[in-house]
Amino acid sequence: MDCFRSPTRFLISTIVIVLFVSSLQFHYTEAYDALDPNGNITIKWDIISWTPDGYVAVVTMFNFQQYRHISAPGWTLGWTWAKKEVIWSMMGGQATDQGDCSRYKTSPPHCCKKTPSIVDLLPGTPYNQQIANCCKGGVINSWAQEPNNYASSFQLSVGAAGTSNKTVKPPKNFTLLAPGPGYTCGPAVVGKPSKFLSSDGRRVTQAMMTWNVTCTYSQFLAQKTPTCCVSLSSFYNDTIVPCPTCTCGCQNNDTNPGSCVNPNSPYLASVVNAPGKNSLTPLVQCTRHMCPIRVHWHVKLNYKDYWRVKVTITNFNYRMNYSQWNLVVQHPNFDNLTQIFSFNYKPLTPYSTINDTAMLWGVKFYNDFLNQAGPMGNVQSELLFRKDKSTFTFEKGWAFPRRVYFNGDNCVMPPPDAYPHLPNASSRGKWSLFVFYMTCLTFIFLFE
């Protein structure tokens, strides 16, 4: 009998523990972006003319992502040549490494590498080295934020290649750093030849051949840990719900010295200006959450027909200034947004019948630049919503956002049971599952 009861107790205990663990909230990084399901970067490789040993092509990157842009120090595009091609010359871009061109005795090519890496030229490049949509330091804005500046181009003359549509081969194994990892590019696919309009608008020319390459972003590939988190507060509760502890890492000066900087340290300036200050690796202020960016949502005021929210974005990264930053927030009351102060606003409707997602970004020359960590390292605004009597409530965390993105990366939210609650709401309900499971375990072991 005891032999039977012991396995039974073990089985029941295991089931209860599994149920308890499964009830906890796990944070993970999505590879598919539900708020921008069709977002991608499309690369067009347009062959515009043939040469005696190859062709001249214009390569253009179009950022069709609603809110994810490419910031400084800009993009790096790479590929593998299908044969033994070389790049004779370039305009609007340059290869980072010439490679071994020793087999060319006179006038060596611009690049002889099998796997070239191309970067954009900087602003101020001489006009005779420019083409349209070039020379922005590799910075490309998002499609929704600045629709007139979402492309980047360069021109290259390719040698030792095919000289007709039948003999030319597309490059393969495309890679895109923007500026770090995160993008995965598909193979080059033959597309409909691009058409080009002359500067005077009176003539249209057509590419000899066009290849299309599609690159998609995954936050999981871009970084191992999140890059931002969300904290919450409200006028009806004194509790300030902080970002979850260790959201983007933990303070550990024993195993990882220098992982963060105390803002009151007398050595702060020397650490921030030390070698490697331009590294993409964040140097963050020491906090409980250790995130480079924190977004704070404060439910500020309640009126008869309206309610008001204050949003503050704080930069804790000493190595990064964020220019052209943007914030995406999902909340069901955005369909009744009445007024927004000191931010630009655009509704995002990935599912046309639902208007619950907003894209916010700074006003040019006013607050579109988020300074590095320090006294000036924050931007803020307030939003005024009209109440919908059929849905509006302050109960059960309804007034807080469902999802928040900063510069296209999903920010970690606090667990729902930690949200500020109304004074007359019970805070004990959040432990009901825990108490239930623990009671079951106690009952099993005490009443054998």
Disulfide bonds with the S-S distance in Angstrom:
Cys101-Cys112 1.97
Cys134-Cys135 2.29
Cys185-Cys215 2.04
Cys228-Cys411 2.02
Cys229-Cys243 2.14
Cys246-Cys250 2.02
Cys248-Cys291 1.91
Cys260-Cys286 2.05
